[in-house]
Amino acid sequence: MVLDYSKWDALELSDDSDIEVHPNVDKRSFIRAKQSQIHQERVQRRHDIQTLKYERVINDGLLSRIDGLLKSLRQHENSSRDVEEVVFQAIMDFASNPAEDQPAAAPEG
């Protein structure tokens, strides 16, 4: 039998009873502010993770295009044609499919 522990993934543990604050600061307000700060940091981390994942998708696309361009240039390495002509032909080979030029959709936020 497989146990599903997913309900414990979002569990927030907090021991607020041992927090000592300045006498002029309300303990409940301090705890709420601290919880709010923790929540904001989590939201920021999630956003950063989504941003990095999107950047990874974009970078993978660029890397595949660069690899293809290098492969195309290596095929013409021993060509007797003019260098500018070879480079132009390699770029035109890549520009033939405009569907590949569209980046992935950006995540929300």
A tleap script that builds the chain and sets N, CA, C and O, in Angstrom:
source leaprc.protein.ff14SB
mol = sequence {
  NMET VAL LEU ASP TYR SER LYS TRP ASP ALA
  LEU GLU LEU SER ASP ASP SER ASP ILE GLU
  VAL HIE PRO ASN VAL ASP LYS ARG SER PHE
  ILE ARG ALA LYS GLN SER GLN ILE HIE GLN
  GLU ARG VAL GLN ARG ARG HIE ASP ILE GLN
  THR LEU LYS TYR GLU ARG VAL ILE ASN ASP
  GLY LEU LEU SER ARG ILE ASP GLY LEU LEU
  LYS SER LEU ARG GLN HIE GLU ASN SER SER
  ARG ASP VAL GLU GLU VAL VAL PHE GLN ALA
  ILE MET ASP PHE ALA SER ASN PRO ALA GLU
  ASP GLN PRO ALA ALA ALA PRO GLU CGLY
}
set mol.1.N position { 0.845 -1.181 0.000 }
set mol.1.CA position { 0.000 0.000 0.000 }
set mol.1.C position { 0.892 1.248 0.000 }
set mol.1.O position { 1.791 1.384 0.830 }
set mol.2.N position { 0.629 2.136 -0.931 }
set mol.2.CA position { 1.400 3.368 -1.055 }
set mol.2.C position { 0.689 4.475 -0.284 }
set mol.2.O position { -0.514 4.683 -0.444 }
set mol.3.N position { 1.432 5.168 0.538 }
set mol.3.CA position { 0.866 6.267 1.314 }
set mol.3.C position { 1.097 7.583 0.593 }
set mol.3.O position { 2.163 7.829 0.029 }
set mol.4.N position { 0.066 8.423 0.627 }
set mol.4.CA position { 0.147 9.728 -0.023 }
set mol.4.C position { 0.432 10.789 1.041 }
set mol.4.O position { -0.420 11.102 1.873 }
set mol.5.N position { 1.626 11.325 0.996 }
set mol.5.CA position { 2.029 12.334 1.969 }
set mol.5.C position { 1.898 13.755 1.427 }
set mol.5.O position { 2.417 14.692 2.035 }
set mol.6.N position { 1.225 13.929 0.311 }
set mol.6.CA position { 1.153 15.250 -0.320 }
set mol.6.C position { 0.436 16.277 0.556 }
set mol.6.O position { 0.697 17.475 0.442 }
set mol.7.N position { -0.462 15.821 1.424 }
set mol.7.CA position { -1.170 16.789 2.266 }
set mol.7.C position { -0.231 17.466 3.268 }
set mol.7.O position { -0.573 18.509 3.825 }
set mol.8.N position { 0.929 16.892 3.498 }
set mol.8.CA position { 1.887 17.459 4.433 }
set mol.8.C position { 2.888 18.389 3.750 }
set mol.8.O position { 3.705 19.014 4.426 }
set mol.9.N position { 2.837 18.491 2.422 }
set mol.9.CA position { 3.805 19.317 1.693 }
set mol.9.C position { 3.680 20.796 2.029 }
set mol.9.O position { 4.686 21.502 2.102 }
set mol.10.N position { 2.464 21.267 2.234 }
set mol.10.CA position { 2.243 22.695 2.470 }
set mol.10.C position { 2.110 23.021 3.955 }
set mol.10.O position { 1.630 24.097 4.312 }
set mol.11.N position { 2.524 22.114 4.810 }
set mol.11.CA position { 2.406 22.309 6.243 }
set mol.11.C position { 3.372 23.398 6.710 }
set mol.11.O position { 4.562 23.371 6.396 }
set mol.12.N position { 2.836 24.347 7.460 }
set mol.12.CA position { 3.670 25.418 7.997 }
set mol.12.C position { 3.835 25.193 9.497 }
set mol.12.O position { 2.861 25.200 10.249 }
set mol.13.N position { 5.058 24.998 9.912 }
set mol.13.CA position { 5.345 24.819 11.329 }
set mol.13.C position { 5.848 26.137 11.897 }
set mol.13.O position { 6.728 26.786 11.331 }
set mol.14.N position { 5.278 26.510 13.009 }
set mol.14.CA position { 5.690 27.759 13.619 }
set mol.14.C position { 5.545 27.639 15.132 }
set mol.14.O position { 4.480 27.286 15.640 }
set mol.15.N position { 6.598 27.929 15.822 }
set mol.15.CA position { 6.555 27.929 17.274 }
set mol.15.C position { 6.693 29.379 17.715 }
set mol.15.O position { 7.793 29.870 17.967 }
set mol.16.N position { 5.545 30.051 17.801 }
set mol.16.CA position { 5.551 31.472 18.124 }
set mol.16.C position { 5.532 31.731 19.627 }
set mol.16.O position { 5.625 32.881 20.055 }
set mol.17.N position { 5.413 30.690 20.424 }
set mol.17.CA position { 5.284 30.891 21.865 }
set mol.17.C position { 6.589 31.352 22.511 }
set mol.17.O position { 6.562 31.982 23.568 }
set mol.18.N position { 7.714 31.051 21.898 }
set mol.18.CA position { 8.990 31.396 22.521 }
set mol.18.C position { 9.591 32.697 21.981 }
set mol.18.O position { 10.742 33.018 22.276 }
set mol.19.N position { 8.825 33.436 21.202 }
set mol.19.CA position { 9.331 34.696 20.652 }
set mol.19.C position { 9.261 35.777 21.726 }
set mol.19.O position { 8.220 36.002 22.343 }
set mol.20.N position { 10.385 36.432 21.928 }
set mol.20.CA position { 10.424 37.542 22.866 }
set mol.20.C position { 10.596 38.821 22.069 }
set mol.20.O position { 11.520 38.952 21.266 }
set mol.21.N position { 9.702 39.750 22.299 }
set mol.21.CA position { 9.761 41.019 21.577 }
set mol.21.C position { 9.960 42.148 22.589 }
set mol.21.O position { 9.830 41.964 23.799 }
set mol.22.N position { 10.271 43.291 22.056 }
set mol.22.CA position { 10.452 44.478 22.889 }
set mol.22.C position { 9.138 44.782 23.612 }
set mol.22.O position { 8.063 44.576 23.047 }
set mol.23.N position { 9.210 45.267 24.842 }
set mol.23.CA position { 7.969 45.545 25.591 }
set mol.23.C position { 7.040 46.544 24.902 }
set mol.23.O position { 5.833 46.522 25.142 }
set mol.24.N position { 7.573 47.411 24.059 }
set mol.24.CA position { 6.737 48.398 23.384 }
set mol.24.C position { 6.101 47.858 22.101 }
set mol.24.O position { 5.351 48.572 21.435 }
set mol.25.N position { 6.396 46.602 21.752 }
set mol.25.CA position { 5.867 46.010 20.525 }
set mol.25.C position { 4.836 44.954 20.895 }
set mol.25.O position { 5.087 44.082 21.726 }
set mol.26.N position { 3.670 45.050 20.260 }
set mol.26.CA position { 2.615 44.066 20.486 }
set mol.26.C position { 3.050 42.726 19.898 }
set mol.26.O position { 3.434 42.648 18.731 }
set mol.27.N position { 2.988 41.675 20.711 }
set mol.27.CA position { 3.484 40.358 20.290 }
set mol.27.C position { 2.678 39.810 19.108 }
set mol.27.O position { 3.262 39.260 18.174 }
set mol.28.N position { 1.359 39.948 19.131 }
set mol.28.CA position { 0.521 39.443 18.036 }
set mol.28.C position { 0.831 40.162 16.724 }
set mol.28.O position { 0.923 39.532 15.670 }
set mol.29.N position { 0.991 41.467 16.797 }
set mol.29.CA position { 1.313 42.231 15.585 }
set mol.29.C position { 2.666 41.818 15.030 }
set mol.29.O position { 2.846 41.701 13.818 }
set mol.30.N position { 3.617 41.598 15.934 }
set mol.30.CA position { 4.944 41.170 15.504 }
set mol.30.C position { 4.875 39.809 14.818 }
set mol.30.O position { 5.498 39.601 13.776 }
set mol.31.N position { 4.116 38.881 15.404 }
set mol.31.CA position { 3.987 37.538 14.824 }
set mol.31.C position { 3.310 37.617 13.459 }
set mol.31.O position { 3.751 36.963 12.514 }
set mol.32.N position { 2.233 38.417 13.344 }
set mol.32.CA position { 1.561 38.571 12.040 }
set mol.32.C position { 2.494 39.181 11.002 }
set mol.32.O position { 2.507 38.754 9.847 }
set mol.33.N position { 3.272 40.174 11.408 }
set mol.33.CA position { 4.219 40.795 10.474 }
set mol.33.C position { 5.279 39.789 10.039 }
set mol.33.O position { 5.665 39.759 8.870 }
set mol.34.N position { 5.745 38.977 10.963 }
set mol.34.CA position { 6.751 37.960 10.641 }
set mol.34.C position { 6.167 36.911 9.694 }
set mol.34.O position { 6.834 36.500 8.744 }
set mol.35.N position { 4.928 36.472 9.941 }
set mol.35.CA position { 4.275 35.513 9.053 }
set mol.35.C position { 4.068 36.113 7.665 }
set mol.35.O position { 4.255 35.437 6.654 }
set mol.36.N position { 3.685 37.371 7.627 }
set mol.36.CA position { 3.505 38.047 6.342 }
set mol.36.C position { 4.826 38.130 5.583 }
set mol.36.O position { 4.863 37.929 4.369 }
set mol.37.N position { 5.899 38.423 6.294 }
set mol.37.CA position { 7.218 38.480 5.669 }
set mol.37.C position { 7.605 37.115 5.098 }
set mol.37.O position { 8.121 37.032 3.983 }
set mol.38.N position { 7.358 36.052 5.854 }
set mol.38.CA position { 7.665 34.698 5.381 }
set mol.38.C position { 6.851 34.379 4.140 }
set mol.38.O position { 7.370 33.807 3.182 }
set mol.39.N position { 5.571 34.749 4.156 }
set mol.39.CA position { 4.706 34.498 2.999 }
set mol.39.C position { 5.206 35.253 1.766 }
set mol.39.O position { 5.255 34.690 0.673 }
set mol.40.N position { 5.574 36.514 1.935 }
set mol.40.CA position { 6.082 37.303 0.808 }
set mol.40.C position { 7.374 36.720 0.257 }
set mol.40.O position { 7.582 36.712 -0.956 }
set mol.41.N position { 8.236 36.236 1.129 }
set mol.41.CA position { 9.486 35.616 0.671 }
set mol.41.C position { 9.204 34.348 -0.130 }
set mol.41.O position { 9.880 34.078 -1.123 }
set mol.42.N position { 8.208 33.571 0.296 }
set mol.42.CA position { 7.838 32.363 -0.450 }
set mol.42.C position { 7.292 32.710 -1.823 }
set mol.42.O position { 7.638 32.071 -2.817 }
set mol.43.N position { 6.437 33.726 -1.877 }
set mol.43.CA position { 5.888 34.151 -3.171 }
set mol.43.C position { 7.014 34.615 -4.086 }
set mol.43.O position { 7.022 34.295 -5.274 }
set mol.44.N position { 7.957 35.362 -3.542 }
set mol.44.CA position { 9.089 35.840 -4.339 }
set mol.44.C position { 9.939 34.677 -4.839 }
set mol.44.O position { 10.380 34.684 -5.988 }
set mol.45.N position { 10.174 33.676 -3.987 }
set mol.45.CA position { 10.944 32.503 -4.411 }
set mol.45.C position { 10.229 31.745 -5.522 }
set mol.45.O position { 10.862 31.308 -6.483 }
set mol.46.N position { 8.898 31.586 -5.394 }
set mol.46.CA position { 8.135 30.907 -6.455 }
set mol.46.C position { 8.247 31.674 -7.767 }
set mol.46.O position { 8.417 31.080 -8.831 }
set mol.47.N position { 8.150 32.998 -7.680 }
set mol.47.CA position { 8.269 33.825 -8.880 }
set mol.47.C position { 9.659 33.681 -9.491 }
set mol.47.O position { 9.796 33.569 -10.709 }
set mol.48.N position { 10.681 33.683 -8.651 }
set mol.48.CA position { 12.054 33.518 -9.145 }
set mol.48.C position { 12.237 32.164 -9.824 }
set mol.48.O position { 12.912 32.064 -10.849 }
set mol.49.N position { 11.632 31.126 -9.250 }
set mol.49.CA position { 11.735 29.791 -9.848 }
set mol.49.C position { 11.053 29.766 -11.207 }
set mol.49.O position { 11.595 29.207 -12.161 }
set mol.50.N position { 9.858 30.370 -11.310 }
set mol.50.CA position { 9.161 30.423 -12.600 }
set mol.50.C position { 9.974 31.205 -13.622 }
set mol.50.O position { 10.051 30.819 -14.788 }
set mol.51.N position { 10.576 32.298 -13.187 }
set mol.51.CA position { 11.398 33.101 -14.090 }
set mol.51.C position { 12.594 32.302 -14.587 }
set mol.51.O position { 12.917 32.339 -15.774 }
set mol.52.N position { 13.244 31.589 -13.696 }
set mol.52.CA position { 14.397 30.780 -14.098 }
set mol.52.C position { 13.993 29.654 -15.047 }
set mol.52.O position { 14.728 29.341 -15.984 }
set mol.53.N position { 12.829 29.045 -14.812 }
set mol.53.CA position { 12.352 27.992 -15.718 }
set mol.53.C position { 12.092 28.559 -17.110 }
set mol.53.O position { 12.435 27.934 -18.113 }
set mol.54.N position { 11.484 29.749 -17.169 }
set mol.54.CA position { 11.219 30.378 -18.463 }
set mol.54.C position { 12.526 30.746 -19.158 }
set mol.54.O position { 12.675 30.536 -20.362 }
set mol.55.N position { 13.469 31.293 -18.401 }
set mol.55.CA position { 14.770 31.622 -18.984 }
set mol.55.C position { 15.460 30.368 -19.505 }
set mol.55.O position { 16.151 30.414 -20.523 }
set mol.56.N position { 15.279 29.263 -18.821 }
set mol.56.CA position { 15.874 27.994 -19.257 }
set mol.56.C position { 15.292 27.563 -20.600 }
set mol.56.O position { 16.023 27.107 -21.479 }
set mol.57.N position { 13.974 27.707 -20.758 }
set mol.57.CA position { 13.323 27.353 -22.025 }
set mol.57.C position { 13.864 28.232 -23.152 }
set mol.57.O position { 14.192 27.735 -24.230 }
set mol.58.N position { 13.956 29.529 -22.900 }
set mol.58.CA position { 14.468 30.461 -23.910 }
set mol.58.C position { 15.922 30.133 -24.241 }
set mol.58.O position { 16.296 30.088 -25.413 }
set mol.59.N position { 16.735 29.906 -23.222 }
set mol.59.CA position { 18.151 29.605 -23.451 }
set mol.59.C position { 18.346 28.289 -24.183 }
set mol.59.O position { 19.248 28.173 -25.013 }
set mol.60.N position { 17.507 27.283 -23.886 }
set mol.60.CA position { 17.600 26.012 -24.611 }
set mol.60.C position { 17.286 26.214 -26.090 }
set mol.60.O position { 17.938 25.629 -26.955 }
set mol.61.N position { 16.279 27.051 -26.376 }
set mol.61.CA position { 15.949 27.351 -27.768 }
set mol.61.C position { 17.092 28.059 -28.478 }
set mol.61.O position { 17.429 27.729 -29.615 }
set mol.62.N position { 17.682 29.028 -27.803 }
set mol.62.CA position { 18.812 29.743 -28.398 }
set mol.62.C position { 20.005 28.820 -28.604 }
set mol.62.O position { 20.690 28.896 -29.624 }
set mol.63.N position { 20.248 27.955 -27.636 }
set mol.63.CA position { 21.370 27.027 -27.736 }
set mol.63.C position { 21.202 26.074 -28.915 }
set mol.63.O position { 22.165 25.788 -29.626 }
set mol.64.N position { 19.985 25.583 -29.124 }
set mol.64.CA position { 19.762 24.685 -30.261 }
set mol.64.C position { 19.963 25.425 -31.583 }
set mol.64.O position { 20.486 24.852 -32.538 }
set mol.65.N position { 19.550 26.694 -31.644 }
set mol.65.CA position { 19.758 27.474 -32.870 }
set mol.65.C position { 21.244 27.726 -33.112 }
set mol.65.O position { 21.710 27.645 -34.249 }
set mol.66.N position { 21.982 28.027 -32.059 }
set mol.66.CA position { 23.423 28.264 -32.198 }
set mol.66.C position { 24.128 26.987 -32.629 }
set mol.66.O position { 25.010 27.018 -33.488 }
set mol.67.N position { 23.734 25.850 -32.027 }
set mol.67.CA position { 24.333 24.567 -32.419 }
set mol.67.C position { 24.064 24.268 -33.892 }
set mol.67.O position { 24.952 23.813 -34.612 }
set mol.68.N position { 22.844 24.525 -34.329 }
set mol.68.CA position { 22.507 24.305 -35.735 }
set mol.68.C position { 23.301 25.206 -36.659 }
set mol.68.O position { 23.756 24.774 -37.718 }
set mol.69.N position { 23.469 26.456 -36.262 }
set mol.69.CA position { 24.241 27.400 -37.070 }
set mol.69.C position { 25.703 26.970 -37.146 }
set mol.69.O position { 26.313 27.038 -38.213 }
set mol.70.N position { 26.266 26.534 -36.033 }
set mol.70.CA position { 27.653 26.054 -36.043 }
set mol.70.C position { 27.800 24.808 -36.914 }
set mol.70.O position { 28.787 24.660 -37.635 }
set mol.71.N position { 26.822 23.922 -36.844 }
set mol.71.CA position { 26.867 22.712 -37.667 }
set mol.71.C position { 26.817 23.086 -39.153 }
set mol.71.O position { 27.533 22.513 -39.975 }
set mol.72.N position { 25.969 24.046 -39.477 }
set mol.72.CA position { 25.864 24.496 -40.864 }
set mol.72.C position { 27.171 25.129 -41.337 }
set mol.72.O position { 27.602 24.906 -42.468 }
set mol.73.N position { 27.794 25.916 -40.471 }
set mol.73.CA position { 29.061 26.550 -40.848 }
set mol.73.C position { 30.180 25.518 -40.984 }
set mol.73.O position { 31.053 25.662 -41.840 }
set mol.74.N position { 30.160 24.483 -40.150 }
set mol.74.CA position { 31.187 23.442 -40.253 }
set mol.74.C position { 31.051 22.634 -41.542 }
set mol.74.O position { 32.045 22.143 -42.075 }
set mol.75.N position { 29.831 22.498 -42.039 }
set mol.75.CA position { 29.629 21.768 -43.291 }
set mol.75.C position { 30.289 22.498 -44.461 }
set mol.75.O position { 30.753 21.869 -45.412 }
set mol.76.N position { 30.326 23.807 -44.382 }
set mol.76.CA position { 30.907 24.619 -45.455 }
set mol.76.C position { 32.339 25.041 -45.139 }
set mol.76.O position { 32.879 25.944 -45.780 }
set mol.77.N position { 32.946 24.398 -44.165 }
set mol.77.CA position { 34.278 24.796 -43.702 }
set mol.77.C position { 35.330 24.709 -44.815 }
set mol.77.O position { 36.179 25.592 -44.938 }
set mol.78.N position { 35.276 23.677 -45.598 }
set mol.78.CA position { 36.271 23.478 -46.657 }
set mol.78.C position { 35.801 24.012 -48.004 }
set mol.78.O position { 36.382 23.701 -49.044 }
set mol.79.N position { 34.760 24.805 -47.975 }
set mol.79.CA position { 34.213 25.340 -49.222 }
set mol.79.C position { 35.144 26.419 -49.785 }
set mol.79.O position { 35.773 27.172 -49.041 }
set mol.80.N position { 35.213 26.472 -51.089 }
set mol.80.CA position { 36.067 27.469 -51.742 }
set mol.80.C position { 35.320 28.783 -51.953 }
set mol.80.O position { 35.886 29.745 -52.471 }
set mol.81.N position { 34.056 28.824 -51.554 }
set mol.81.CA position { 33.269 30.050 -51.721 }
set mol.81.C position { 33.729 31.123 -50.735 }
set mol.81.O position { 34.446 30.846 -49.773 }
set mol.82.N position { 33.306 32.326 -50.997 }
set mol.82.CA position { 33.619 33.465 -50.144 }
set mol.82.C position { 33.003 33.252 -48.748 }
set mol.82.O position { 31.901 32.715 -48.634 }
set mol.83.N position { 33.700 33.665 -47.710 }
set mol.83.CA position { 33.254 33.470 -46.334 }
set mol.83.C position { 31.909 34.156 -46.091 }
set mol.83.O position { 31.025 33.594 -45.444 }
set mol.84.N position { 31.765 35.358 -46.608 }
set mol.84.CA position { 30.517 36.090 -46.415 }
set mol.84.C position { 29.353 35.356 -47.061 }
set mol.84.O position { 28.243 35.352 -46.528 }
set mol.85.N position { 29.600 34.748 -48.185 }
set mol.85.CA position { 28.571 33.991 -48.885 }
set mol.85.C position { 28.154 32.765 -48.070 }
set mol.85.O position { 26.968 32.447 -47.982 }
set mol.86.N position { 29.125 32.087 -47.482 }
set mol.86.CA position { 28.843 30.903 -46.666 }
set mol.86.C position { 28.029 31.293 -45.432 }
set mol.86.O position { 27.054 30.622 -45.093 }
set mol.87.N position { 28.423 32.367 -44.766 }
set mol.87.CA position { 27.706 32.829 -43.581 }
set mol.87.C position { 26.286 33.240 -43.949 }
set mol.87.O position { 25.340 32.906 -43.236 }
set mol.88.N position { 26.131 33.956 -45.046 }
set mol.88.CA position { 24.806 34.377 -45.494 }
set mol.88.C position { 23.929 33.159 -45.783 }
set mol.88.O position { 22.757 33.136 -45.407 }
set mol.89.N position { 24.483 32.158 -46.441 }
set mol.89.CA position { 23.722 30.950 -46.760 }
set mol.89.C position { 23.308 30.207 -45.486 }
set mol.89.O position { 22.190 29.698 -45.400 }
set mol.90.N position { 24.203 30.144 -44.505 }
set mol.90.CA position { 23.881 29.472 -43.244 }
set mol.90.C position { 22.758 30.198 -42.506 }
set mol.90.O position { 21.865 29.563 -41.946 }
set mol.91.N position { 22.806 31.514 -42.509 }
set mol.91.CA position { 21.756 32.295 -41.852 }
set mol.91.C position { 20.436 32.138 -42.590 }
set mol.91.O position { 19.386 32.036 -41.955 }
set mol.92.N position { 20.468 32.116 -43.899 }
set mol.92.CA position { 19.244 31.940 -44.686 }
set mol.92.C position { 18.635 30.559 -44.446 }
set mol.92.O position { 17.412 30.415 -44.454 }
set mol.93.N position { 19.463 29.556 -44.236 }
set mol.93.CA position { 18.941 28.222 -43.930 }
set mol.93.C position { 18.148 28.249 -42.623 }
set mol.93.O position { 17.127 27.572 -42.499 }
set mol.94.N position { 18.611 29.017 -41.666 }
set mol.94.CA position { 17.905 29.102 -40.392 }
set mol.94.C position { 16.683 29.992 -40.472 }
set mol.94.O position { 15.710 29.758 -39.754 }
set mol.95.N position { 16.702 30.989 -41.309 }
set mol.95.CA position { 15.578 31.916 -41.413 }
set mol.95.C position { 14.432 31.330 -42.226 }
set mol.95.O position { 13.391 31.973 -42.362 }
set mol.96.N position { 14.592 30.146 -42.761 }
set mol.96.CA position { 13.564 29.574 -43.626 }
set mol.96.C position { 12.322 29.143 -42.856 }
set mol.96.O position { 11.251 29.027 -43.453 }
set mol.97.N position { 12.429 28.902 -41.550 }
set mol.97.CA position { 11.280 28.458 -40.771 }
set mol.97.C position { 10.962 29.488 -39.679 }
set mol.97.O position { 11.540 29.425 -38.594 }
set mol.98.N position { 10.047 30.439 -39.947 }
set mol.98.CA position { 9.750 31.489 -38.960 }
set mol.98.C position { 9.024 30.967 -37.721 }
set mol.98.O position { 8.997 31.654 -36.699 }
set mol.99.N position { 8.440 29.780 -37.781 }
set mol.99.CA position { 7.752 29.238 -36.605 }
set mol.99.C position { 8.729 28.969 -35.467 }
set mol.99.O position { 8.348 29.033 -34.298 }
set mol.100.N position { 9.963 28.675 -35.791 }
set mol.100.CA position { 10.965 28.410 -34.759 }
set mol.100.C position { 11.451 29.691 -34.084 }
set mol.100.O position { 12.112 29.632 -33.047 }
set mol.101.N position { 11.131 30.843 -34.660 }
set mol.101.CA position { 11.578 32.112 -34.090 }
set mol.101.C position { 10.703 32.586 -32.936 }
set mol.101.O position { 11.080 33.514 -32.220 }
set mol.102.N position { 9.552 31.970 -32.745 }
set mol.102.CA position { 8.644 32.395 -31.687 }
set mol.102.C position { 9.084 31.806 -30.348 }
set mol.102.O position { 9.201 30.587 -30.220 }
set mol.103.N position { 9.328 32.654 -29.355 }
set mol.103.CA position { 9.706 32.124 -28.034 }
set mol.103.C position { 8.494 31.500 -27.348 }
set mol.103.O position { 7.353 31.736 -27.747 }
set mol.104.N position { 8.745 30.723 -26.338 }
set mol.104.CA position { 7.662 30.119 -25.566 }
set mol.104.C position { 6.881 31.215 -24.846 }
set mol.104.O position { 7.405 32.295 -24.573 }
set mol.105.N position { 5.634 30.921 -24.550 }
set mol.105.CA position { 4.792 31.903 -23.865 }
set mol.105.C position { 5.343 32.172 -22.464 }
set mol.105.O position { 5.745 31.254 -21.748 }
set mol.106.N position { 5.350 33.431 -22.099 }
set mol.106.CA position { 5.865 33.817 -20.780 }
set mol.106.C position { 4.883 33.393 -19.693 }
set mol.106.O position { 3.672 33.433 -19.910 }
set mol.107.N position { 5.382 32.991 -18.532 }
set mol.107.CA position { 4.478 32.614 -17.439 }
set mol.107.C position { 3.777 33.847 -16.875 }
set mol.107.O position { 4.221 34.977 -17.079 }
set mol.108.N position { 2.695 33.613 -16.176 }
set mol.108.CA position { 1.947 34.710 -15.556 }
set mol.108.C position { 2.802 35.401 -14.503 }
set mol.108.O position { 3.559 34.759 -13.775 }
set mol.109.N position { 2.669 36.712 -14.437 }
set mol.109.CA position { 3.383 37.439 -13.384 }
set mol.109.C position { 4.532 38.082 -13.937 }
set mol.109.O position { 5.274 38.750 -13.216 }
savepdb mol mol.pdb
quit
